[in-house]
Every structure is written in structure tokens, then in C-alpha cells.
Amino acid sequence: MQLSSAGFDVEKAGPAEEALPLIDRADLILTDLRLPGMSGLDMLGLIQRQNSHAPVIMMTAHGTIENAVEAMKLGAADFLLKPFSLDHLMNRGPQGAGSARSARRESKA
């Protein structure tokens, strides 16, 4: 809801299997480490194999250093521990949500 109210077009999916068909049109992918069905790390691997150019931000309330290292090795742009604020997400460097929104505006111009 916070991303929608901040001006983002948001598409939600429950299990990773529902999210995979949406990847090609995403400017940014937010995924949890723990998902119903396959894990967020497994989904990240599939996203990379699809050659998606959308940055992936992995988030979790159950983070470990090992999880973060594995996610980054698989190509995650960032690894966030929950809870985090929308401001924190928007300011996470060049791969953050704010940058994704800016890139989307430029491509529509």
C-alpha cells in the first residue's frame, strides 16, 4: 500500500510461481526470502536465468549473514531486514525503488 501511495504501479503475487510471469515487465522486484512453495533464493536464481534486467531486492525478518551473501552471489541488488521504512527502501542507492521510479519516468518521456 505504501508503494502504491508513493506513485508506483504495484503488482502483487503470493507464491513465486505467480510472480515469475510478471518479471519481464517489472522495473524492480521485491521478494521475501521465505515464500510459499519455492524459496526467495530459488526465485532469484530463476529471475537471473530469465535474463531479467530488473533489480531484485530480497527482504526478510529471518536474515543471516549467510542468506545475505547467498542472495548477493545470486544477483540480488540488496538485502533488507524487516521491518524497514519506505524511506529506507527509496534511498538504497542506485538499485533502490526511487531509482527504479526515475528510470521508469525517463523511459515514458
Biotite code that builds the C-alpha atoms (Angstrom):
import biotite.structure as struc

atoms = struc.array([
    struc.Atom([0.000, 0.000, 0.000], chain_id="A", res_id=1, res_name="MET", atom_name="CA", element="C"),
    struc.Atom([2.859, 2.374, 0.788], chain_id="A", res_id=2, res_name="GLN", atom_name="CA", element="C"),
    struc.Atom([4.464, 1.835, -2.607], chain_id="A", res_id=3, res_name="LEU", atom_name="CA", element="C"),
    struc.Atom([1.147, 2.404, -4.393], chain_id="A", res_id=4, res_name="SER", atom_name="CA", element="C"),
    struc.Atom([0.531, 5.600, -2.428], chain_id="A", res_id=5, res_name="SER", atom_name="CA", element="C"),
    struc.Atom([4.069, 6.740, -3.333], chain_id="A", res_id=6, res_name="ALA", atom_name="CA", element="C"),
    struc.Atom([3.142, 6.576, -7.026], chain_id="A", res_id=7, res_name="GLY", atom_name="CA", element="C"),
    struc.Atom([4.365, 3.121, -8.000], chain_id="A", res_id=8, res_name="PHE", atom_name="CA", element="C"),
    struc.Atom([2.416, 0.696, -10.149], chain_id="A", res_id=9, res_name="ASP", atom_name="CA", element="C"),
    struc.Atom([2.460, -2.408, -7.960], chain_id="A", res_id=10, res_name="VAL", atom_name="CA", element="C"),
    struc.Atom([1.669, -5.961, -8.961], chain_id="A", res_id=11, res_name="GLU", atom_name="CA", element="C"),
    struc.Atom([1.490, -8.480, -6.134], chain_id="A", res_id=12, res_name="LYS", atom_name="CA", element="C"),
    struc.Atom([1.924, -12.224, -6.173], chain_id="A", res_id=13, res_name="ALA", atom_name="CA", element="C"),
    struc.Atom([1.765, -14.772, -3.361], chain_id="A", res_id=14, res_name="GLY", atom_name="CA", element="C"),
    struc.Atom([3.922, -17.729, -4.279], chain_id="A", res_id=15, res_name="PRO", atom_name="CA", element="C"),
    struc.Atom([6.938, -17.286, -6.546], chain_id="A", res_id=16, res_name="ALA", atom_name="CA", element="C"),
    struc.Atom([5.199, -19.300, -9.246], chain_id="A", res_id=17, res_name="GLU", atom_name="CA", element="C"),
    struc.Atom([2.623, -16.477, -9.576], chain_id="A", res_id=18, res_name="GLU", atom_name="CA", element="C"),
    struc.Atom([5.359, -13.830, -9.739], chain_id="A", res_id=19, res_name="ALA", atom_name="CA", element="C"),
    struc.Atom([7.516, -15.382, -12.460], chain_id="A", res_id=20, res_name="LEU", atom_name="CA", element="C"),
    struc.Atom([5.191, -14.437, -15.368], chain_id="A", res_id=21, res_name="PRO", atom_name="CA", element="C"),
    struc.Atom([5.264, -10.787, -14.174], chain_id="A", res_id=22, res_name="LEU", atom_name="CA", element="C"),
    struc.Atom([9.049, -10.447, -14.161], chain_id="A", res_id=23, res_name="ILE", atom_name="CA", element="C"),
    struc.Atom([9.518, -9.344, -17.772], chain_id="A", res_id=24, res_name="ASP", atom_name="CA", element="C"),
    struc.Atom([7.518, -6.164, -17.226], chain_id="A", res_id=25, res_name="ARG", atom_name="CA", element="C"),
    struc.Atom([8.947, -5.267, -13.798], chain_id="A", res_id=26, res_name="ALA", atom_name="CA", element="C"),
    struc.Atom([11.230, -2.296, -13.172], chain_id="A", res_id=27, res_name="ASP", atom_name="CA", element="C"),
    struc.Atom([12.028, -3.520, -9.668], chain_id="A", res_id=28, res_name="LEU", atom_name="CA", element="C"),
    struc.Atom([11.347, -6.806, -7.890], chain_id="A", res_id=29, res_name="ILE", atom_name="CA", element="C"),
    struc.Atom([10.836, -7.020, -4.132], chain_id="A", res_id=30, res_name="LEU", atom_name="CA", element="C"),
    struc.Atom([10.745, -10.539, -2.777], chain_id="A", res_id=31, res_name="THR", atom_name="CA", element="C"),
    struc.Atom([10.865, -12.196, 0.574], chain_id="A", res_id=32, res_name="ASP", atom_name="CA", element="C"),
    struc.Atom([13.390, -14.848, 1.458], chain_id="A", res_id=33, res_name="LEU", atom_name="CA", element="C"),
    struc.Atom([10.609, -17.109, 2.721], chain_id="A", res_id=34, res_name="ARG", atom_name="CA", element="C"),
    struc.Atom([7.816, -17.732, 0.243], chain_id="A", res_id=35, res_name="LEU", atom_name="CA", element="C"),
    struc.Atom([5.143, -20.388, -0.079], chain_id="A", res_id=36, res_name="PRO", atom_name="CA", element="C"),
    struc.Atom([6.457, -23.041, -2.443], chain_id="A", res_id=37, res_name="GLY", atom_name="CA", element="C"),
    struc.Atom([9.953, -22.240, -3.669], chain_id="A", res_id=38, res_name="MET", atom_name="CA", element="C"),
    struc.Atom([12.228, -20.003, -1.618], chain_id="A", res_id=39, res_name="SER", atom_name="CA", element="C"),
    struc.Atom([13.097, -16.434, -2.496], chain_id="A", res_id=40, res_name="GLY", atom_name="CA", element="C"),
    struc.Atom([16.646, -17.592, -3.288], chain_id="A", res_id=41, res_name="LEU", atom_name="CA", element="C"),
    struc.Atom([15.298, -20.178, -5.739], chain_id="A", res_id=42, res_name="ASP", atom_name="CA", element="C"),
    struc.Atom([13.114, -17.494, -7.318], chain_id="A", res_id=43, res_name="MET", atom_name="CA", element="C"),
    struc.Atom([16.121, -15.165, -7.578], chain_id="A", res_id=44, res_name="LEU", atom_name="CA", element="C"),
    struc.Atom([18.009, -17.871, -9.470], chain_id="A", res_id=45, res_name="GLY", atom_name="CA", element="C"),
    struc.Atom([15.102, -18.248, -11.915], chain_id="A", res_id=46, res_name="LEU", atom_name="CA", element="C"),
    struc.Atom([14.903, -14.479, -12.390], chain_id="A", res_id=47, res_name="ILE", atom_name="CA", element="C"),
    struc.Atom([18.595, -14.388, -13.290], chain_id="A", res_id=48, res_name="GLN", atom_name="CA", element="C"),
    struc.Atom([18.165, -17.285, -15.733], chain_id="A", res_id=49, res_name="ARG", atom_name="CA", element="C"),
    struc.Atom([15.343, -15.336, -17.425], chain_id="A", res_id=50, res_name="GLN", atom_name="CA", element="C"),
    struc.Atom([17.897, -12.548, -18.009], chain_id="A", res_id=51, res_name="ASN", atom_name="CA", element="C"),
    struc.Atom([15.703, -10.009, -16.277], chain_id="A", res_id=52, res_name="SER", atom_name="CA", element="C"),
    struc.Atom([17.283, -6.579, -16.009], chain_id="A", res_id=53, res_name="HIS", atom_name="CA", element="C"),
    struc.Atom([15.078, -5.541, -13.109], chain_id="A", res_id=54, res_name="ALA", atom_name="CA", element="C"),
    struc.Atom([16.984, -5.198, -9.848], chain_id="A", res_id=55, res_name="PRO", atom_name="CA", element="C"),
    struc.Atom([15.864, -7.637, -7.154], chain_id="A", res_id=56, res_name="VAL", atom_name="CA", element="C"),
    struc.Atom([15.692, -6.579, -3.526], chain_id="A", res_id=57, res_name="ILE", atom_name="CA", element="C"),
    struc.Atom([15.480, -9.510, -1.135], chain_id="A", res_id=58, res_name="MET", atom_name="CA", element="C"),
    struc.Atom([13.845, -8.853, 2.221], chain_id="A", res_id=59, res_name="MET", atom_name="CA", element="C"),
    struc.Atom([13.350, -10.971, 5.293], chain_id="A", res_id=60, res_name="THR", atom_name="CA", element="C"),
    struc.Atom([12.675, -10.971, 9.001], chain_id="A", res_id=61, res_name="ALA", atom_name="CA", element="C"),
    struc.Atom([14.858, -14.073, 9.298], chain_id="A", res_id=62, res_name="HIS", atom_name="CA", element="C"),
    struc.Atom([18.126, -12.832, 7.850], chain_id="A", res_id=63, res_name="GLY", atom_name="CA", element="C"),
    struc.Atom([21.537, -14.264, 8.426], chain_id="A", res_id=64, res_name="THR", atom_name="CA", element="C"),
    struc.Atom([24.868, -13.243, 7.007], chain_id="A", res_id=65, res_name="ILE", atom_name="CA", element="C"),
    struc.Atom([24.878, -16.488, 5.028], chain_id="A", res_id=66, res_name="GLU", atom_name="CA", element="C"),
    struc.Atom([21.460, -15.668, 3.489], chain_id="A", res_id=67, res_name="ASN", atom_name="CA", element="C"),
    struc.Atom([22.599, -12.177, 2.551], chain_id="A", res_id=68, res_name="ALA", atom_name="CA", element="C"),
    struc.Atom([25.840, -13.436, 0.977], chain_id="A", res_id=69, res_name="VAL", atom_name="CA", element="C"),
    struc.Atom([23.976, -16.124, -0.983], chain_id="A", res_id=70, res_name="GLU", atom_name="CA", element="C"),
    struc.Atom([21.399, -13.593, -2.242], chain_id="A", res_id=71, res_name="ALA", atom_name="CA", element="C"),
    struc.Atom([24.104, -11.183, -3.370], chain_id="A", res_id=72, res_name="MET", atom_name="CA", element="C"),
    struc.Atom([26.021, -14.009, -5.106], chain_id="A", res_id=73, res_name="LYS", atom_name="CA", element="C"),
    struc.Atom([22.832, -14.918, -6.966], chain_id="A", res_id=74, res_name="LEU", atom_name="CA", element="C"),
    struc.Atom([22.467, -11.326, -8.172], chain_id="A", res_id=75, res_name="GLY", atom_name="CA", element="C"),
    struc.Atom([20.287, -9.526, -5.624], chain_id="A", res_id=76, res_name="ALA", atom_name="CA", element="C"),
    struc.Atom([20.754, -5.770, -5.724], chain_id="A", res_id=77, res_name="ALA", atom_name="CA", element="C"),
    struc.Atom([20.156, -5.513, -1.977], chain_id="A", res_id=78, res_name="ASP", atom_name="CA", element="C"),
    struc.Atom([19.171, -7.493, 1.100], chain_id="A", res_id=79, res_name="PHE", atom_name="CA", element="C"),
    struc.Atom([16.940, -5.748, 3.635], chain_id="A", res_id=80, res_name="LEU", atom_name="CA", element="C"),
    struc.Atom([15.999, -6.859, 7.117], chain_id="A", res_id=81, res_name="LEU", atom_name="CA", element="C"),
    struc.Atom([12.391, -6.320, 8.161], chain_id="A", res_id=82, res_name="LYS", atom_name="CA", element="C"),
    struc.Atom([10.989, -4.135, 9.430], chain_id="A", res_id=83, res_name="PRO", atom_name="CA", element="C"),
    struc.Atom([12.193, -1.268, 7.262], chain_id="A", res_id=84, res_name="PHE", atom_name="CA", element="C"),
    struc.Atom([10.595, 2.011, 6.277], chain_id="A", res_id=85, res_name="SER", atom_name="CA", element="C"),
    struc.Atom([9.548, 3.110, 2.811], chain_id="A", res_id=86, res_name="LEU", atom_name="CA", element="C"),
    struc.Atom([12.088, 5.945, 3.104], chain_id="A", res_id=87, res_name="ASP", atom_name="CA", element="C"),
    struc.Atom([14.795, 3.375, 3.769], chain_id="A", res_id=88, res_name="HIS", atom_name="CA", element="C"),
    struc.Atom([13.795, 1.413, 0.661], chain_id="A", res_id=89, res_name="LEU", atom_name="CA", element="C"),
    struc.Atom([13.640, 4.536, -1.508], chain_id="A", res_id=90, res_name="MET", atom_name="CA", element="C"),
    struc.Atom([17.146, 5.597, -0.502], chain_id="A", res_id=91, res_name="ASN", atom_name="CA", element="C"),
    struc.Atom([19.002, 2.307, -1.008], chain_id="A", res_id=92, res_name="ARG", atom_name="CA", element="C"),
    struc.Atom([21.449, 3.552, -3.623], chain_id="A", res_id=93, res_name="GLY", atom_name="CA", element="C"),
    struc.Atom([21.269, 3.203, -7.401], chain_id="A", res_id=94, res_name="PRO", atom_name="CA", element="C"),
    struc.Atom([19.212, -0.004, -7.275], chain_id="A", res_id=95, res_name="GLN", atom_name="CA", element="C"),
    struc.Atom([16.596, 1.339, -4.859], chain_id="A", res_id=96, res_name="GLY", atom_name="CA", element="C"),
    struc.Atom([12.935, 1.924, -5.526], chain_id="A", res_id=97, res_name="ALA", atom_name="CA", element="C"),
    struc.Atom([13.463, 5.655, -6.069], chain_id="A", res_id=98, res_name="GLY", atom_name="CA", element="C"),
    struc.Atom([15.926, 4.956, -8.885], chain_id="A", res_id=99, res_name="SER", atom_name="CA", element="C"),
    struc.Atom([13.567, 2.432, -10.458], chain_id="A", res_id=100, res_name="ALA", atom_name="CA", element="C"),
    struc.Atom([10.780, 5.027, -10.457], chain_id="A", res_id=101, res_name="ARG", atom_name="CA", element="C"),
    struc.Atom([13.091, 7.653, -12.028], chain_id="A", res_id=102, res_name="SER", atom_name="CA", element="C"),
    struc.Atom([14.148, 5.237, -14.759], chain_id="A", res_id=103, res_name="ALA", atom_name="CA", element="C"),
    struc.Atom([10.521, 4.391, -15.499], chain_id="A", res_id=104, res_name="ARG", atom_name="CA", element="C"),
    struc.Atom([9.605, 8.096, -15.838], chain_id="A", res_id=105, res_name="ARG", atom_name="CA", element="C"),
    struc.Atom([12.512, 8.653, -18.237], chain_id="A", res_id=106, res_name="GLU", atom_name="CA", element="C"),
    struc.Atom([11.508, 5.683, -20.408], chain_id="A", res_id=107, res_name="SER", atom_name="CA", element="C"),
    struc.Atom([7.944, 7.026, -20.691], chain_id="A", res_id=108, res_name="LYS", atom_name="CA", element="C"),
    struc.Atom([9.125, 10.503, -21.747], chain_id="A", res_id=109, res_name="ALA", atom_name="CA", element="C"),
])
